Amino acid sequence: MFRYEYPIFEHKNLLKKSMLDELRDYPLSLSRMYFSGYGDGILEGCGLSWEQDVLHLGAGLLHYRGDIYRMEEACPLECSATDQLTYLKVRFAAMDYERGKRGGMGEILLSNAPAESGEMELGRFRLQEGARLRTVYENFEDYQTEYDTVNRIHVPYAGPGGAGLWPQLLRTYAKELLETGTTDVYDVGFAMAVLGADGQASPMCIKAYLAGAGEETGEQFSNGECYRKLLHILRNRKSGGTGWKQQESVRGQMILL
């Protein structure tokens, strides 16, 4: 049966172990049930800003192997120009605590090596001498700028059905797609779904959209591949191209005539 209960602490009442267990177990079980089926990635926050050779990683939540890792304050990282591809990532490790306690931590670091097993990428960039590192983007295509711009295309964002693309990136895509005036049912449907969900889109939803737009995808496809296919569609619409399904329909009508 379903139940709802919580301990009440009152003056002169005995503090029972079951009361403390309830405080411990309820939020943990609630979060695990709510995020069940989510992929590993950023849940909330973790924004980036840069100033005076310092990269600031904002407070946020990460979902990793069923657990929620939280960082309640921004983390500053020394970040000087090296003109080399640099990765911002988190390295997860179990912690040794006193008896009766367990947990883990994620070490934040900058490295020239991409994220490996037990690590999660939070961004990548190539900063040149004398330049400023940008964390603001002009348009959808600008997200892939190689130099002096933080690239978050490859960062996993936790969501139902697995990890996907950055919600801000998808919102930008949806807005620019609608601005092209496209009337393709897949374009309009996908854009409205993304905007209605504040940028959230499951990998299954994105894959179905790409397939409807004529973009081939395998069983597994990376964030980078997904971005390239979305960019291809957007360029096509901006140049006046119609949706793939529309083209097939028009071609069939011409044959019948």
Disulfide bonds with the S-S distance in Angstrom:
none
